[in-house]
Amino acid sequence: MTHKSSDTADGMPAHDLQTRVVHPRNDIPDGFASFSTPIARASTVVFPNLAALRNYDPHSDTQWRYGLHHTPTSMTLAQQIAALEGGTHTLLQPSGLAAISNVYFGIVKQGDDVLIPDNVYDPNRSHGEWLARNFGISVRYYDPMIGAGIAELIQPSTRLLWLEAPGSVTMEVPDVPAMTQAARARGVVSAIDNTWSAGLAFDAFGHGCDISVQALTKYQSGGSDVLMGSVTTRDDELHYRLKQARMHLGLGVAADECALVLRSLASLKLRFEAHDRSAMAVATWLKARPEVAAVLHPAFADCPGHDVWRRDFTGAGGLFSVVFHERYTPAQIDAFVEGLKLYAIGFSWGGAHSLAVPYRVSTMRTATHWPHRGTLVRLYIGLEESGDLIADLAQSIEAHLAG
Ligand SMILES: *Cc1c(COP(=O)(O)O)cnc(C)c1O
């Protein structure tokens, strides 16, 4: 039923109250300003007319189309992340792992080959194996310290080179520029998981990467309560391929969660530097302990790739690992971790709370031999006072490892 009669002051027909609740008149005065990004929630995006609805250019990033693609809130965050990483386009994703998945589906197809560092974030490895099993791609693992030698592993079918700097858990720092140069010379797309550095301490594009992936879940959120990821590029064509894959996969983010991350971004650099300082204090203390066989922190001379870290990075943040002496059984190390009072047991670092997780590294690799025999514990240093974090390590070492 249509209403044609104009019987109100603004020319609108006098609708039933229920209709007026669905179509409210906005009487909000102009002139409001605040520092927060307005939360623009949308599934439906409303077009001014049918021509606008039909006139869709899939290459355009500035046409509003559908809430899944973007809203003003997600676009604001995407632009901020692109700026932080020195890229030109950012695609927001529902998690860091979804960002990794978007890269796979945007770049590789059946018959293609992918190179993955042997110390990669474990769900990336599982994703590659799933694609190899069910989707006809080949995945091969390489020694993260291979450097320019990666050129010898590149085959005509190789399409994607994954990098992670440093590697999850074991912290080897790869020579990214040497590897991205070799990839580029052979037309292979290089994608780095740049989560450890938050995009602050390592310039992915300046070191030759084509794609930078972040788990925004970590430092950018900073609250341990949001899941989000990003895929950033500098190349229009690459961005378009990734954007198409993201659309086919139905990946998107909620405006409310974008607003939470935007709220934290202003303090990102200060938090990262605070984590970095505390982690250095804790790592330095651990390094001097007789129970510790190695501290795997890129700022320490004996961490594999330390020289590359000094050349290419400007900081380290809060995540590093420690290897205990092999005389301790895995059960003793478990007791030590459970004996910590300030370090929670859990994944997904980047928030205010310190974390500790033991890993059985030898079962995580297929292409390289890990040289250590003791048990590794990955530590994330939160925003507690570092002296308290050191005292907590000391009490649990005393209780479970001394003697
Ligand atoms: C946490 C993490 C991810 C995945 O992020 P989620 O948002 O938890 O899916 C990817 N890469 C690295 C290195 C990470 O630490």
The ligand as an ORCA input file, in Angstrom:
! r2SCAN-3c Opt
* xyz 0 1
  C      48.096    -15.223     16.845
  C      48.824    -15.320     15.551
  C      48.132    -15.500     14.359
  C      46.642    -15.740     14.278
  O      45.852    -14.782     14.846
  P      44.351    -15.154     15.319
  O      43.684    -13.824     15.288
  O      44.484    -15.745     16.682
  O      43.784    -16.090     14.314
  C      48.865    -15.541     13.205
  N      50.196    -15.424     13.207
  C      50.896    -15.255     14.336
  C      52.372    -15.134     14.278
  C      50.241    -15.200     15.547
  O      50.934    -15.061     16.674
*
